[in-house]
Amino acid sequence: MTTELGYMTAEAETQLLQRKLSDLPIEQVQRMVTCAGLLRQAFAQGDLTTLISLRTLIAWGENTLLLNDPHEAMRLSFFNRCDEVERSLVSEIYQRCFDIELS
């Protein structure tokens, strides 16, 4: 028997991030949560080998506030940890959510 712990709903994750990172605009938080959800889907389908956790999502938000640059914060928090072969998929998912390409 296998037990699997799932992730919070997007709404719950958004609320948690809003409480923890109250200086981030709600639209930014929503896009981050959407992006994380799509990245998790890609992981579940076997397209990614690196998983974005809630802890990584929070680090992304904290780095965004420190750097005042959500794109660089994403690179530092998650993108650079991904396998080079998978970075194009991460970049594509990110572009869907933020309308900006990660390089």
C-alpha positions as CSV (number, residue, x, y, z in Angstrom):
1,M,0.0,0.0,0.0
2,T,1.3,3.4,-1.0
3,T,0.3,6.6,0.6
4,E,0.7,9.8,-1.3
5,L,0.6,13.3,0.1
6,G,-0.7,15.8,-2.4
7,Y,-0.3,19.5,-2.6
8,M,-2.5,22.2,-1.3
9,T,-5.2,23.5,-3.6
10,A,-4.1,26.5,-5.7
11,E,-6.4,28.7,-3.6
12,A,-4.9,27.5,-0.3
13,E,-1.4,27.9,-1.7
14,T,-2.2,31.4,-2.9
15,Q,-3.7,32.4,0.5
16,L,-0.6,31.0,2.3
17,L,1.8,32.9,0.0
18,Q,-0.3,36.1,0.5
19,R,0.0,35.8,4.2
20,K,3.7,35.0,4.2
21,L,4.7,37.4,1.4
22,S,2.2,40.2,1.8
23,D,4.3,42.7,-0.2
24,L,3.9,40.7,-3.4
25,P,1.0,41.7,-5.6
26,I,-1.8,39.2,-5.7
27,E,-1.5,38.8,-9.5
28,Q,2.2,37.9,-9.1
29,V,1.3,35.3,-6.4
30,Q,-1.4,33.8,-8.6
31,R,0.9,33.5,-11.5
32,M,3.6,31.8,-9.3
33,V,1.1,29.3,-8.0
34,T,-0.2,28.6,-11.5
35,C,3.4,28.1,-12.8
36,A,4.2,25.8,-9.8
37,G,1.0,23.7,-10.6
38,L,2.0,23.3,-14.2
39,L,5.6,22.4,-13.2
40,R,4.2,19.8,-10.8
41,Q,2.0,18.4,-13.6
42,A,5.1,18.0,-15.8
43,F,6.9,16.3,-13.0
44,A,4.0,13.9,-12.5
45,Q,4.0,13.1,-16.2
46,G,7.7,12.3,-16.1
47,D,8.7,15.3,-18.2
48,L,10.7,16.9,-15.3
49,T,13.0,15.3,-12.7
50,T,13.0,18.3,-10.4
51,L,10.0,19.0,-8.3
52,I,8.9,22.5,-7.2
53,S,7.9,22.3,-3.6
54,L,5.9,24.7,-1.4
55,R,9.3,25.6,0.2
56,T,10.8,26.4,-3.2
57,L,7.7,28.5,-4.1
58,I,8.1,30.5,-0.9
59,A,11.9,30.9,-1.6
60,W,11.0,32.2,-5.0
61,G,8.7,34.8,-3.5
62,E,11.2,35.8,-0.9
63,N,13.9,36.1,-3.5
64,T,11.5,38.2,-5.7
65,L,11.1,40.6,-2.8
66,L,14.9,40.8,-2.2
67,L,15.9,41.2,-5.8
68,N,12.8,43.0,-7.0
69,D,12.9,40.7,-10.0
70,P,10.6,37.6,-10.2
71,H,12.4,36.2,-13.2
72,E,15.9,36.3,-11.7
73,A,14.4,35.0,-8.5
74,M,12.9,32.0,-10.4
75,R,16.3,31.3,-12.0
76,L,17.9,31.3,-8.5
77,S,15.2,29.4,-6.7
78,F,14.3,26.6,-9.2
79,F,15.4,27.0,-12.8
80,N,19.2,26.6,-12.2
81,R,18.6,23.4,-10.2
82,C,16.9,21.8,-13.2
83,D,18.7,19.5,-15.6
84,E,19.9,21.4,-18.6
85,V,17.8,19.3,-21.0
86,E,14.7,20.1,-19.1
87,R,15.2,23.8,-18.8
88,S,13.5,24.5,-22.2
89,L,10.3,22.9,-20.8
90,V,10.6,25.0,-17.6
91,S,11.1,28.1,-19.7
92,E,8.1,27.3,-21.8
93,I,5.8,26.8,-18.8
94,Y,7.2,30.0,-17.2
95,Q,6.5,31.9,-20.4
96,R,2.9,30.7,-20.4
97,C,2.4,32.1,-17.0
98,F,4.5,35.3,-17.1
99,D,4.7,36.2,-20.8
100,I,8.5,36.4,-20.5
101,E,11.1,33.9,-21.6
102,L,13.6,32.6,-19.1
103,S,17.1,32.3,-20.6
